[in-house]
Amino acid sequence: MKFNLNSFRNEDGIWNDDLERKYSMLEDAAAPIVKKIITQATIGKKPDLTKDERDIWDEFIYRQQLRSPEFFKQLGYEQKIKDDVARAIKELEKENKPPTDKEKSDVQDNPEQFLQMIRVITRSNDGGEAITALAKFGVGIAIIKLSNKSFIVGDHFPLFTGPATSPEPWIPISSKVAIRPAFGPARSEHLVELDRQQICRINETVFRNSNIVGGPSKELVQSLANRR
């Protein structure tokens, strides 16, 4: 398990947790919207989100994507950062402008700390273009009606890597309800029914991308752990 995913230690040794505080405020704003979606879906209705609710929802979804511990690895960012740093040091040395011993040690001797700082800075960007892009699509909402099937819920949303027909983008927000961003025309809402196979694949994806998971039964979580 990884801790302090959204903070890093400043040069003075003090933890910078500004991003974590921003996430907390966004989660507070999104909580009633999540509840509304779940409540309406449970009775077979669309949530009919207002424009303000949808704007908050889009930013919430975007930020949750960035929070995934696998986000940087899956997109190859971590290796690129390491390669760029090594290349920059070599170029400076060629130009007779080598970094100081302290600068080199900060990066080379504490690579994880340096990478963590880059992750947090990247997660802190305003995300304007991505959030605007989400607003150009609708939202898919799936509910499980089968009494013997349930979703697990993870602490990090899975990264969207598949096509529109892929099950991976479905994100469980309760044991019976999942949502899918970028689904259908702008501002539209769609109730969708998933089959058993899709439910299983979604659970496997959530389990793979999360540090902490929860489910309605110990057996369900254990079955997913056994497949690793």
C-alpha positions in Angstrom: 0.0 0.0 0.0 1.3 3.5 -0.8 0.8 6.5 1.4 0.9 10.2 0.8 -0.1 9.7 -2.9 -1.2 13.4 -3.2 1.5 15.1 -1.1 5.3 15.5 -1.1 8.0 16.8 1.2 9.3 20.3 0.5 13.0 21.2 0.7 12.4 22.4 4.3 11.1 18.9 5.2 7.5 20.0 5.7 4.9 17.9 3.8 3.0 19.8 1.1 -0.6 18.5 1.2 -2.3 21.4 -0.7 -3.6 19.0 -3.3 -5.1 16.6 -0.8 -7.0 19.4 0.8 -8.4 20.4 -2.7 -9.4 16.8 -3.3 -11.2 16.8 0.0 -13.2 19.9 -0.9 -14.1 18.4 -4.3 -15.2 15.1 -2.7 -17.5 17.1 -0.3 -19.1 18.8 -3.3 -19.5 15.6 -5.3 -20.9 13.5 -2.4 -24.6 14.6 -2.8 -24.3 14.1 -6.6 -23.0 10.5 -6.2 -25.9 9.9 -3.7 -28.4 11.3 -6.2 -27.1 9.1 -9.0 -27.3 6.0 -6.8 -30.7 6.8 -5.4 -32.3 7.5 -8.8 -30.6 4.5 -10.5 -31.9 2.2 -7.8 -35.5 3.0 -8.7 -34.7 2.9 -12.5 -34.6 6.6 -13.1 -32.0 8.9 -14.5 -30.5 11.5 -12.1 -31.3 14.5 -14.3 -28.3 16.4 -13.2 -28.3 20.2 -13.3 -25.6 22.0 -15.2 -23.8 22.9 -11.9 -24.0 19.3 -10.7 -22.7 18.0 -14.1 -19.8 20.5 -14.0 -18.8 19.3 -10.5 -19.2 15.7 -11.6 -17.0 16.1 -14.7 -14.2 17.6 -12.6 -14.6 14.9 -9.9 -14.3 12.1 -12.6 -11.2 13.8 -14.1 -9.5 14.2 -10.7 -10.3 10.6 -9.7 -8.6 9.4 -12.9 -5.4 11.3 -12.0 -5.4 9.9 -8.5 -5.0 6.3 -9.7 -1.5 5.0 -8.7 -1.3 3.3 -12.1 -2.0 6.5 -14.1 1.6 7.5 -14.7 2.9 4.0 -15.1 0.3 3.0 -17.7 0.9 6.1 -19.8 4.6 5.7 -19.5 5.1 9.0 -17.8 7.3 7.7 -14.9 9.9 6.1 -17.2 9.8 9.3 -19.5 10.5 11.5 -16.4 13.5 9.3 -15.4 14.9 9.3 -19.0 14.4 13.1 -19.3 16.2 13.7 -16.0 19.2 11.5 -17.0 19.4 13.2 -20.4 19.2 16.7 -18.9 22.1 15.9 -16.5 24.2 14.6 -19.3 23.5 17.7 -21.5 24.4 20.1 -18.7 27.6 18.2 -18.1 28.5 18.5 -21.8 27.9 22.2 -21.7 30.2 22.5 -18.6 27.1 23.5 -16.5 26.9 20.5 -14.4 24.2 20.5 -11.7 25.5 20.9 -8.1 26.1 17.8 -6.0 23.0 18.6 -4.0 20.8 18.9 -7.1 22.1 15.6 -8.4 21.6 13.9 -5.1 18.1 15.3 -4.8 17.1 13.6 -8.0 19.4 10.5 -8.2 19.6 9.5 -4.6 15.9 10.1 -3.9 14.3 9.2 -7.2 11.0 8.2 -5.6 10.7 11.5 -3.7 11.4 13.4 -6.9 8.9 11.4 -8.9 6.3 11.9 -6.2 6.8 15.7 -6.5 6.3 15.5 -10.2 3.1 13.3 -9.8 1.6 15.8 -7.4 2.4 18.8 -9.6 0.9 17.1 -12.6 -2.2 16.2 -10.6 -2.5 19.8 -9.6 -3.0 21.2 -13.1 -6.4 22.8 -13.8 -7.4 20.1 -16.3 -9.5 22.5 -18.3 -9.2 20.8 -21.7 -9.9 17.3 -20.3 -12.9 18.5 -18.2 -14.3 20.4 -21.2 -14.0 17.3 -23.3 -16.0 15.3 -20.7 -18.7 17.9 -20.9 -19.1 17.1 -24.6 -20.4 13.6 -23.8 -23.2 12.1 -21.7 -23.0 9.7 -18.7 -23.8 6.0 -18.7 -25.4 4.6 -15.6 -25.6 0.9 -15.0 -27.4 -0.9 -12.2 -27.1 -4.6 -11.3 -30.6 -6.2 -10.9 -29.2 -9.7 -10.2 -29.5 -10.4 -6.5 -26.3 -12.6 -6.5 -24.1 -10.2 -8.4 -22.4 -7.0 -7.0 -19.6 -4.6 -7.8 -16.6 -4.0 -5.6 -15.6 -0.4 -5.0 -12.0 0.8 -5.0 -10.2 3.8 -3.7 -9.0 4.7 -7.2 -10.9 4.8 -10.5 -9.6 2.6 -13.3 -7.8 4.3 -16.2 -9.8 4.6 -19.4 -7.8 2.7 -21.9 -10.3 0.8 -24.0 -12.7 1.7 -26.8 -16.3 2.8 -26.1 -17.4 -0.9 -26.1 -14.8 -1.9 -23.5 -16.0 -2.6 -20.0 -13.1 -1.0 -18.3 -14.4 2.6 -18.2 -17.4 1.5 -16.1 -16.7 2.8 -12.6 -18.6 1.3 -9.6 -19.8 3.9 -7.2 -21.8 1.4 -5.0 -22.3 -2.3 -4.8 -25.1 -2.1 -7.4 -24.4 1.0 -9.5 -21.6 1.9 -11.9 -21.1 5.0 -14.1 -19.3 5.5 -17.4 -18.1 9.0 -18.4 -17.9 10.0 -22.1 -21.0 8.0 -23.0 -23.5 9.3 -25.6 -24.2 12.9 -26.7 -23.4 16.0 -24.6 -25.2 16.2 -21.2 -27.3 13.1 -21.9 -27.9 10.3 -19.4 -28.3 6.7 -20.2 -29.5 3.7 -18.1 -27.6 0.6 -19.1 -27.9 -3.1 -18.1 -24.6 -5.1 -17.9 -24.3 -8.9 -18.2 -22.6 -11.2 -15.8 -19.3 -11.3 -17.8 -19.1 -7.5 -17.9 -19.7 -7.3 -14.1 -16.8 -9.8 -13.5 -14.4 -7.9 -15.8 -15.3 -4.6 -14.2 -14.6 -6.0 -10.8 -11.3 -7.4 -11.9 -10.3 -4.0 -13.4 -11.2 -2.1 -10.2 -9.3 -4.7 -8.0 -6.2 -4.3 -10.2 -6.2 -0.5 -10.0 -6.9 0.0 -6.3 -5.0 0.0 -3.1 -8.1 -0.6 -1.0 -11.3 -2.3 -2.1 -14.6 -3.0 -0.5 -17.4 -5.3 -1.3 -20.7 -6.6 0.0 -19.1 -9.9 0.9 -15.7 -11.2 1.9 -16.1 -14.1 -0.5 -16.3 -11.7 -3.5 -13.1 -9.8 -2.6 -11.3 -13.0 -1.8 -12.2 -14.5 -5.2 -10.7 -11.5 -6.9 -7.6 -11.7 -4.8 -7.2 -15.4 -5.7 -7.1 -14.6 -9.4 -4.0 -12.4 -9.1 
